[in-house]
C-alpha cells in the first residue's frame, strides 16, 4: 500500500506541527492538505506546497468534500473532537469519500491498560471505542487504520511541570521511589514515527503501534533528576511526595464523581506509582518498524532544554499535585 495524497487534521497542534515538519524533509513525496476549522488562521510553513482547506467539523458533507481524492487522513485534533460522535463523524466522512487509510488520534500510552480504561471517556476521550469502531470497519473492508502511542510527550512533560521538575527554579518533586520505569517519547520522535508509518503503512495496518526511544528501565524520575543536574551543572531541591496517597484519593474522587480531581491524581499515579501504573509498554514497543532510534536520557534532556530554554515557568496545577487536593 502506497499513498500520495494525505490530509492532516489539526495541523497547527503539537503532533500536527511535528508531523508536517518531518514530512517537509522530503517535500515531494506526498501532496499534503492541512485541514482547519473555518475560523482558524492557520498558515502552512513558508515555502511549502501544503494546501489549506477549511472545514465544518460538524458536517459530514463538508468533511467528505475535503477528503475526496485523499489516500490517507491523519487525525491530530484534540479537545472535543476526541469524543466519540465527533470522531465517528470524521471517520464516516473518510469512508464515504473512499479514503484508504485512517490514522487515529490516540498519541497517549497503553490504551488497553486497566488504568486507562477506568478513566472517564468524557475526560480521556473515546480512544478505545473509536479503535473498536475502526476495527469493525476494517473487518468489513471499508477502510484500513492505525494508531500510534508513545506515552506522554517527553519534552512537554519535562519542561511544563507534569514530570515533577521546575527547571527554572531548580526544584524537583519525586513521586514515591522515583524509580518507576517511564515510557515517554519526545514530540519530534512522534512526528518521525507517524511520517515513517505513512511512508510504509503495511506493517502497521489495523492495529495500534507503541513506541518509546529509551532503553527499557532507563527513564525514571531519578534518572531525569540526574540528567537535569548533569546538563545544567547544578543541584535541584528535592521534595518527596506520597504517591500512594494521591492514588487512593484519586480513586475516591472518581467514585464520588469528581472527575477533574480524579484525572489530576491519575495523571500522576498512572506514570509514577508502581502499585497502580497504567503506562507500562514493556515488550510492546516497535521502534525499529517506525524508524525510532534509541536516545539516552541525558541527550533527550539536553534537546528539551535547547528547545524550551530554562526560564519558562511550569504550570503549577500540573507540577504541584498533593494528595490533600484530590
C-alpha positions in Angstrom: 0.0 0.0 0.0 1.3 3.4 -1.0 0.0 6.9 -0.5 0.3 10.1 -2.4 -2.4 12.4 -1.2 -2.5 13.0 2.6 -4.9 15.1 4.7 -3.8 16.2 8.2 -6.4 17.3 10.7 -5.2 19.5 13.5 -2.1 20.7 11.5 -1.4 23.6 13.9 -1.4 21.4 17.0 1.6 19.7 18.7 1.5 16.5 16.8 0.4 18.0 13.5 3.2 20.6 13.6 5.8 17.8 14.4 4.4 15.6 11.6 4.5 18.4 9.0 8.0 19.3 9.9 9.1 15.7 9.3 7.2 15.3 6.1 8.7 18.5 4.7 12.1 17.0 4.9 11.0 15.1 1.7 8.5 17.6 0.3 7.9 15.9 -3.0 6.9 12.5 -1.5 3.3 13.5 -0.6 0.8 16.0 -1.6 -0.3 17.4 1.7 -3.6 19.1 2.6 -3.9 20.7 6.0 -7.5 21.0 7.3 -8.5 23.7 9.7 -11.7 24.9 11.2 -13.5 27.7 9.3 -12.5 30.2 12.0 -8.8 29.2 12.0 -6.0 31.4 10.9 -3.6 28.5 10.3 -1.0 29.1 7.6 1.5 26.4 6.4 5.3 26.8 6.8 6.7 29.3 4.4 7.9 27.8 1.1 5.9 24.6 1.5 3.3 23.4 -1.1 0.8 22.5 1.6 -2.8 23.3 0.6 -5.1 24.6 3.4 -8.8 23.9 3.4 -11.4 25.0 5.9 -14.0 22.5 7.1 -17.1 22.4 9.3 -16.3 19.5 11.7 -20.0 19.1 12.4 -20.9 18.5 8.8 -20.5 15.1 7.2 -20.8 16.7 3.7 -18.1 19.3 4.5 -15.7 16.7 5.7 -16.5 14.3 2.8 -15.8 17.1 0.3 -12.4 17.8 1.8 -11.5 14.1 1.9 -12.4 13.5 -1.7 -9.4 12.1 -3.6 -7.3 11.6 -0.5 -5.4 8.3 0.2 -4.9 8.9 3.9 -6.4 11.0 6.7 -4.2 11.7 9.7 -6.3 12.8 12.7 -4.3 15.1 15.0 -7.2 17.0 16.5 -7.6 17.4 20.3 -10.3 18.6 22.7 -13.9 18.0 21.9 -13.1 16.3 18.7 -11.7 13.3 20.6 -15.1 12.4 21.9 -17.0 9.6 20.2 -19.6 11.3 18.0 -17.2 14.0 16.5 -14.5 11.3 15.9 -17.0 8.9 14.3 -18.3 11.6 12.0 -14.8 12.3 10.7 -14.3 8.5 10.1 -17.7 8.1 8.4 -16.8 11.0 6.1 -13.5 9.4 5.3 -15.2 6.1 4.4 -17.8 7.9 2.3 -15.1 9.7 0.4 -13.3 6.5 -0.3 -10.2 7.2 1.8 -7.9 4.1 2.0 -6.3 4.7 5.4 -7.2 6.5 8.7 -4.6 7.4 11.3 -6.5 7.7 14.6 -5.7 10.4 17.2 -4.6 8.4 20.1 -1.0 9.5 20.8 -1.1 8.6 24.5 0.1 5.5 26.4 -1.3 2.0 26.8 -4.9 2.4 26.0 -5.5 -1.3 26.7 -4.4 -1.0 30.3 -7.0 -1.2 33.1 -5.8 2.1 34.4 -6.6 3.8 31.1 -9.9 2.0 30.7 -11.1 3.3 34.1 -10.7 6.9 33.1 -14.0 8.6 32.2 -14.4 8.9 28.5 -15.6 12.5 28.9 -12.1 13.4 30.2 -9.8 10.9 28.4 -11.5 10.9 25.0 -13.2 8.0 23.2 -10.0 6.4 22.0 -10.9 2.8 22.9 -14.4 3.0 21.4 -13.0 4.6 18.2 -10.4 1.9 18.0 -13.2 -0.7 18.2 -15.2 1.1 15.5 -12.2 1.3 13.2 -11.6 -2.4 13.7 -15.2 -3.1 12.8 -14.9 -1.0 9.6 -11.6 -2.7 8.7 -13.2 -6.2 9.1 -15.9 -5.0 6.7 -13.3 -3.9 4.2 -14.4 -0.3 4.3 -11.1 1.3 5.4 -7.7 0.5 7.0 -6.4 2.2 10.1 -3.6 2.5 12.6 -2.9 4.4 15.8 0.4 5.4 17.4 1.1 5.7 21.2 4.4 6.7 22.8 3.2 7.8 26.3 3.4 11.4 27.3 5.4 13.8 25.2 8.7 13.7 26.9 9.8 17.3 26.2 6.5 18.9 27.1 6.1 16.9 30.3 9.6 17.6 31.4 9.5 21.4 30.8 5.9 22.2 31.7 5.7 20.5 35.1 3.9 17.1 34.9 7.2 15.2 35.1 7.8 16.7 38.5 10.5 19.2 37.7 10.6 23.0 37.8 13.7 23.7 35.7 13.6 27.4 36.1 13.7 27.2 39.9 15.7 24.0 40.1 13.1 22.2 42.1 12.0 18.5 41.9 9.0 16.6 43.2 9.8 12.9 43.3 6.7 10.7 43.5 7.2 7.7 45.6 10.5 5.9 44.9 11.2 7.8 41.7 12.2 4.5 40.2 9.1 3.5 38.3 10.0 2.9 34.6 8.6 5.6 32.3 7.7 5.1 28.6 7.6 8.6 27.1 8.5 9.9 23.7 9.8 13.3 22.6 7.4 15.1 20.3 9.7 15.3 17.3 10.1 11.5 17.6 6.3 11.1 17.4 6.4 13.2 14.2 9.1 10.9 12.8 7.2 7.7 13.6 3.9 8.9 12.1 5.7 10.0 8.9 7.5 6.7 8.6 4.3 4.8 9.0 2.8 6.8 6.2 5.8 6.0 4.1 5.4 2.3 4.8 1.9 1.6 6.2 1.6 -2.1 5.6 3.2 -3.4 8.8 1.0 -1.1 10.9 -2.4 -1.8 9.3 -5.4 -2.3 11.5 -3.7 -2.2 14.9 -2.2 0.1 17.5 1.5 0.7 17.5 3.6 1.5 20.6 7.0 3.3 20.7 9.4 4.7 23.2 13.0 5.6 22.3 14.5 5.0 25.7 16.1 1.6 26.6 13.8 -0.3 28.9 14.2 0.8 32.5 16.5 3.8 31.8 13.9 6.5 32.0 12.7 7.2 35.6 12.2 10.3 37.7 15.5 9.5 39.3 17.4 9.3 36.0 15.7 12.5 34.9 16.9 14.3 38.0 20.4 13.0 37.5 20.4 14.1 33.8 19.0 17.6 34.6 21.6 18.2 37.3 24.4 17.0 34.9 23.2 19.1 31.9 22.6 22.2 34.0 25.6 21.6 36.3 23.6 22.3 39.4 21.6 20.6 42.2 17.8 20.6 42.5 15.9 21.0 45.7 14.0 17.7 46.1 10.6 17.1 47.7 9.4 13.5 48.2 5.7 13.1 47.6 3.4 10.3 48.8 2.2 9.0 45.5 0.2 6.1 47.1 -1.9 8.7 48.9 -2.5 10.6 45.7 -3.7 7.3 44.1 -6.0 6.5 46.9 -7.6 9.9 46.9 -7.9 9.9 43.1 -9.9 6.6 43.3 -12.1 8.2 45.9 -12.7 11.3 43.7 -13.6 9.1 40.8 -16.1 7.1 42.9 -17.8 10.3 44.1 -17.9 11.7 40.5 -15.3 14.5 40.9 -13.8 13.8 37.6 -11.4 16.8 37.5 -9.7 15.8 40.7 -9.7 12.2 39.8 -8.0 12.9 36.5 -5.4 15.1 38.1 -4.4 12.4 40.5 -4.4 9.6 38.0 -2.3 11.7 35.6 0.4 11.4 38.2 -0.1 7.9 39.5 -0.6 6.3 36.1 3.0 7.2 35.4 4.9 7.2 38.7 3.2 4.7 41.1 4.5 1.2 41.0 1.3 0.0 42.7 -1.1 1.2 40.0 0.8 2.2 36.9 -1.1 2.4 33.6 1.7 3.1 31.1 4.0 0.1 31.1 4.9 -0.5 27.5 7.5 -3.2 28.2 7.6 -5.7 25.4 5.1 -3.7 23.3 7.2 -1.2 21.5 8.0 -1.5 17.8 10.6 1.2 17.5 12.5 -0.3 14.5 9.4 -0.6 12.4 8.7 3.1 12.9 12.3 4.2 12.4 12.6 5.3 16.0 16.2 5.4 17.2 17.3 4.9 20.8 18.2 8.0 22.8 19.9 8.5 26.1 18.0 10.3 28.9 20.7 13.0 29.1 20.6 13.7 25.4 16.8 13.9 25.5 17.0 16.3 28.4 19.6 18.4 26.6 17.4 18.6 23.5 14.3 19.6 25.5 16.2 22.4 27.2 17.6 23.6 23.9 14.1 23.8 22.6 12.3 25.3 25.6 15.1 27.2 27.4 15.5 27.3 31.2 13.4 30.4 32.0 10.0 29.1 31.3 7.5 28.7 34.2 5.8 25.4 34.9 2.0 25.0 35.0 1.6 24.9 38.8 -1.5 22.8 38.8 0.4 20.1 36.8 3.6 20.4 38.8 2.4 20.6 42.4 -0.1 17.8 42.9 -0.8 16.9 46.5 -3.0 14.1 47.9 -4.9 16.6 50.0 -6.1 18.3 46.9 -7.5 15.1 45.4 
